[in-house]
Structures are given as structure tokens and as C-alpha cells.
């Protein structure tokens, strides 16, 4: 798949990296455009973290081509690091420093004046709800609070590109919602955001597009608009399951009583939102008392599971 270079965006073409005899990344090609949240999805060991390290200029690829905001991380790593905010899956803080000191120190490392770094640190601590910990040492932070500090650290120099590795790990439900809203705001402001996450329901809510990887290669790129038209399972519940099954059968749809949840429902596979709306209309007009009708899983989860099922 070819890629097009865009200022502020990420492009990777045929990127590969091995560690001895282990091929962690064998050939990844994709792009993450500015103004969008792109999800990076794949099982453990698929090469996601190795890819992020290469994008962040912390690891050189053996072959292939990468551009970050137009810069090559191999030949111009300083330009890439000025453009990138990197949030690894673990924080790695200086335990004895306060949250403010950590952010100010990072700001200085990016060339910010001390006063500007201190002002920016205060703004970011408020943004991630850590103002009460501004003068507290990092060692007192919980796992979720460390994640929020890590995000603030990635944002300290107002980067054009964000690389986030499992950013929702350890966050409580409220903080997950806040993270989602923040990333949507940053994307709306024109930033390029690449998020690696196992929490596909979170990506369904925040991502504009997704890159699926497996075994070190890119296996699919999908926009959320494309996902809305794909074949997917719906869970339908009605007051009388027998009546529901007969109505679906009359429509030529094979359905089965669902398992694995506490709610009684019928599973039926439909070809996107347009067919789903048509089937729901048919059920209501047929007198079926439907009280729940929705996708059985998120669009990205549906794609991920279909790709896993296709593996030899």
C-alpha cells in the first residue's frame, strides 16, 4: 500500500525491525493523518510497541521509510523529538520530584524557558486533574494518576504528533471519559494522534480510523465510516423470542439465541446500518415488541475478531 506524505502526519512504508533472529516488525505500511485519532490494534507480540519506538526515533528500523511531520527519525531525530509527544505504557518517573518539577524539567529539556515551562506545567496539571498533587512527590501517585501525569508530560512542549501506548491503562471510568474528550479536542486542533490500546471499546468512541497489525505486518486499515457499513452481529431482544425469530426468518435472516450474557437476546448478522434500520422497521411493522436492538460489539472489535478468525 502506498502512502502520501502530509505535514504533521505519520507515514510508514515497509518498516521492519529484528532483534537477533526475532522479527518483531516485518513490514508495516500505514499513515496517520493530522486532525485525526488513529488506533493501532493488534495482539500481544504483534510489534506495536516496537513500531512506536521507531516512530519516536528511539529505535532505528532495519529497513523501510518513516516520516514524522515530514522529518526522518533516522537522519533527523531531533526534529522528530521536537514534534512528538511520547507516552509509553509505563511512566518511569523520578520518585522524589514533585509532579510540577517533573513537568518543568521535561519542558526545559525541550528548550522551554523556566517560566514558560512552569506556566505550562500548571495548565497541564489542571487539564489532567492533578493540581492537588502539584507539590507532591511522584511516588505518592496511584497507577491511574501516574498515567495522567505521563500524558501531561507528553504534552508539555505542545507537540504536533502524539504517540500513546495504552494510555487508558489503570484509569478509572471517569478518567477514561476525560481522556477520550481530551484526545478528541487535540485532534480537532489539528494534532496527529496514534493510540495503541487493547481497550477496543475506548477506541470505538475516540478513533477516526484504525490500523490492524499482526505478526509484525499491517493486515488492514479501516476508517470508522467504513466500519459502519461492514457485516456485523446485532443483538435483538423482544418480549417474545419466538415471535422475533419467526419475523427474522420471514425476512430471510438466519438468527440464533445468543449466549454469554445475562440478557436474553437473539443474534443476527446484518450488512451495516442501512440494513439494520430496515430490519428494525420490519420487526416493528410486524408487531414484534422489540425493546433492545444494537450491535453485539463495537465496530473495531468486530473487525479484529473477523481478522483473527481468518488466520490459518
C-alpha positions in Angstrom: 0.0 0.0 0.0 1.4 3.4 -0.9 1.4 6.4 1.4 1.2 10.1 1.0 3.3 12.5 3.0 1.4 15.2 4.9 3.0 17.9 7.1 2.2 17.0 10.7 1.2 13.4 9.9 2.8 10.0 10.3 3.7 7.8 7.3 5.4 4.4 7.4 6.3 2.4 4.3 7.6 -1.2 4.6 9.1 -0.7 8.0 10.9 -3.7 9.5 13.0 -4.4 12.7 14.5 -7.5 14.0 16.2 -8.4 17.3 18.7 -11.2 16.5 16.6 -13.9 14.9 13.3 -12.5 16.1 11.5 -10.4 13.5 9.4 -8.0 15.7 8.2 -5.9 12.8 8.3 -7.5 9.3 6.7 -4.9 7.1 4.3 -2.2 8.3 2.8 0.3 6.0 0.2 2.9 7.0 -0.4 6.6 7.6 -1.9 8.6 10.5 -3.1 11.9 9.2 -3.2 15.2 11.1 -6.5 16.1 12.8 -7.5 12.5 13.5 -7.1 9.9 16.1 -5.7 6.6 14.6 -6.0 3.4 16.6 -3.1 0.9 16.5 -4.7 -2.5 17.2 -3.1 -6.0 17.4 -2.5 -8.9 19.8 0.4 -9.0 22.2 3.7 -9.6 20.3 2.4 -8.1 17.1 5.1 -5.4 17.0 3.0 -2.4 18.2 5.5 -1.2 20.9 8.5 -1.8 18.6 6.8 0.3 15.9 6.0 3.1 18.3 9.7 3.2 19.5 10.8 3.5 15.9 8.2 6.3 15.2 9.5 8.1 18.3 13.1 7.9 17.0 14.1 5.7 19.9 14.8 2.7 17.8 16.1 2.6 14.2 14.3 0.4 11.6 16.4 -2.2 9.7 14.6 -1.2 6.5 11.7 0.9 5.3 10.8 4.5 5.5 9.3 6.7 8.2 8.3 10.3 8.2 7.0 12.2 11.3 5.7 15.7 10.5 7.9 15.5 7.3 11.1 14.5 9.2 13.0 11.3 9.1 13.6 9.9 12.6 16.8 8.2 11.5 18.5 11.2 9.8 16.9 14.0 11.8 15.9 12.6 15.2 16.0 16.0 16.9 13.3 17.4 14.6 11.2 14.3 15.3 11.5 14.6 19.0 10.6 18.3 18.9 7.4 17.3 17.0 6.5 14.2 19.1 4.8 13.7 22.5 5.6 10.2 23.6 3.6 8.4 26.3 5.0 4.9 27.0 2.9 2.2 28.7 4.8 2.8 32.0 5.7 6.2 33.3 9.2 5.9 34.7 9.2 8.9 36.9 11.7 10.5 39.3 10.0 9.4 42.5 11.5 12.2 44.7 10.5 15.0 42.4 7.1 16.7 42.5 4.7 16.5 39.6 5.4 20.1 38.8 9.2 19.6 38.9 8.9 16.6 36.6 7.0 18.6 34.0 9.2 21.7 34.3 12.3 19.6 33.9 10.8 18.0 30.8 9.9 21.4 29.4 13.5 22.6 29.9 14.8 19.5 28.1 12.7 20.6 25.2 14.2 24.1 25.3 11.4 25.9 27.1 12.2 28.9 29.3 11.7 28.0 33.0 8.8 30.5 33.5 7.1 29.2 30.3 7.6 25.6 31.4 6.2 26.3 34.9 3.1 28.0 33.4 2.6 25.1 31.0 3.0 22.6 33.8 0.3 24.3 35.9 -2.1 24.3 32.9 -1.5 20.6 32.2 -1.8 19.5 35.8 -5.2 21.2 35.8 -6.1 19.6 32.5 -5.4 16.1 33.8 -6.9 16.8 37.3 -3.6 16.6 39.2 -3.5 20.2 40.5 -3.9 18.9 44.1 -0.6 17.0 43.6 1.4 19.9 42.1 3.8 19.9 45.1 3.6 16.2 46.0 6.4 13.8 45.1 5.6 11.4 42.2 6.0 8.3 44.5 2.6 9.0 46.1 0.7 8.8 42.8 -1.6 5.8 42.1 -1.3 3.9 38.8 -4.1 6.0 37.2 -2.6 9.2 38.5 0.8 8.3 37.0 -0.9 7.7 33.7 -2.4 11.1 33.8 1.0 12.6 34.7 2.5 10.7 31.8 0.0 12.2 29.4 0.8 15.7 30.7 4.5 15.0 30.3 3.9 14.0 26.6 2.0 17.3 26.1 4.5 19.7 27.8 6.0 21.1 24.6 2.7 21.2 22.7 3.8 18.6 20.1 2.2 18.2 16.7 2.2 14.4 17.0 1.2 12.2 19.9 2.3 8.6 20.3 0.3 6.9 23.1 0.9 3.4 24.3 -2.0 2.0 26.3 -3.0 5.5 27.7 -6.1 4.2 29.4 -4.3 1.6 31.4 -5.1 2.0 35.1 -7.6 4.8 34.6 -10.9 4.8 36.4 -14.1 5.1 34.2 -14.4 8.9 34.7 -10.7 9.4 33.8 -11.2 7.3 30.6 -14.1 9.6 29.5 -11.9 12.6 30.2 -9.0 11.1 28.2 -11.4 10.4 25.3 -12.7 14.0 25.3 -9.2 15.5 25.6 -7.8 13.4 22.7 -10.8 14.4 20.5 -10.1 18.1 21.4 -6.5 17.7 20.4 -7.4 16.0 17.2 -9.8 18.8 16.4 -7.0 21.3 16.9 -5.1 19.5 14.1 -2.8 17.2 16.0 -1.8 13.7 14.8 -2.7 11.1 17.4 -1.7 7.4 17.2 -3.1 5.3 20.1 -2.1 1.7 20.8 -4.7 0.1 23.0 -6.3 -3.2 23.9 -9.5 -1.5 25.0 -11.3 -1.6 21.7 -14.5 -0.1 23.2 -12.5 3.0 24.0 -11.1 3.3 20.5 -14.5 2.9 19.1 -15.5 6.1 20.9 -12.4 8.2 20.2 -10.8 6.9 16.9 -11.5 8.1 13.4 -9.6 5.3 11.8 -7.6 2.1 12.8 -4.6 0.2 11.7 -4.7 -3.5 12.5 -1.4 -5.3 12.8 -0.5 -9.0 13.4 2.8 -10.9 13.3 4.7 -7.7 12.6 2.8 -6.7 9.4 -0.1 -4.4 8.7 -3.2 -6.5 7.9 -5.9 -3.9 7.5 -6.6 -0.1 7.7 -10.1 0.9 8.3 -12.0 4.2 8.9 -14.8 4.2 11.4 -17.1 5.2 8.5 -16.1 2.0 6.7 -16.7 0.0 9.8 -20.3 1.2 10.0 -21.0 -0.5 6.6 -19.4 -3.8 7.3 -21.1 -7.1 8.1 -21.6 -7.3 11.8 -23.6 -9.1 14.5 -26.6 -7.4 16.2 -28.2 -8.4 19.4 -32.0 -8.1 19.4 -34.3 -8.5 22.3 -38.1 -8.7 22.3 -40.9 -9.6 24.8 -41.5 -12.8 22.8 -38.3 -14.5 21.5 -40.3 -17.0 19.4 -42.2 -14.2 17.6 -38.9 -12.4 17.0 -37.2 -15.5 15.5 -40.2 -16.1 13.2 -40.2 -12.5 12.0 -36.5 -12.6 11.2 -36.9 -15.9 9.4 -39.7 -14.4 7.3 -37.2 -11.8 6.3 -34.8 -14.5 5.1 -32.4 -13.9 8.0 -30.7 -16.7 9.9 -30.8 -16.0 13.7 -29.8 -17.8 16.9 -30.5 -17.2 20.5 -27.4 -15.5 22.0 -25.3 -16.9 24.7 -22.7 -15.4 27.1 -24.7 -12.6 28.6 -27.3 -12.3 31.3 -29.8 -10.7 29.0 -31.8 -13.0 26.7 -31.3 -11.9 23.1 -31.2 -13.1 19.5 -28.1 -12.7 17.4 -28.4 -11.8 13.7 -25.7 -10.8 11.2 -26.5 -7.6 9.2 -24.7 -5.7 6.5 -24.3 -2.3 8.0 -26.5 0.4 9.5 -28.8 0.7 6.4 -29.9 -2.9 6.6 -30.1 -2.7 10.4 -32.6 0.2 10.1 -34.6 -1.8 7.5 -34.8 -4.9 9.7 -35.8 -2.9 12.8 -38.6 -1.2 10.7 -39.8 -4.7 9.5 -39.9 -6.1 13.1 -41.9 -3.2 14.4 -44.3 -3.2 11.5 -44.7 -7.0 12.0 -45.9 -6.4 15.6 -42.7 -7.7 17.3 -42.3 -5.9 20.7 -38.6 -5.1 20.4 -37.1 -3.5 23.5 -33.4 -3.7 22.5 -31.7 -3.6 19.1 -27.9 -2.8 18.9 -24.6 -4.0 17.6 -23.5 -7.0 19.7 -19.9 -5.5 19.8 -18.0 -2.4 18.8 -17.1 -1.9 15.1 -13.4 -2.3 15.8 -13.9 -5.4 17.9 -16.0 -6.9 15.1 -13.2 -6.2 12.6 -10.5 -7.5 15.0 -12.4 -10.8 15.7 -13.0 -11.3 12.0 -9.3 -10.9 11.2 -8.4 -13.3 14.0 -10.9 -15.9 12.6 -9.3 -15.6 9.1 -5.9 -16.7 10.5 -4.7 -20.1 9.3 
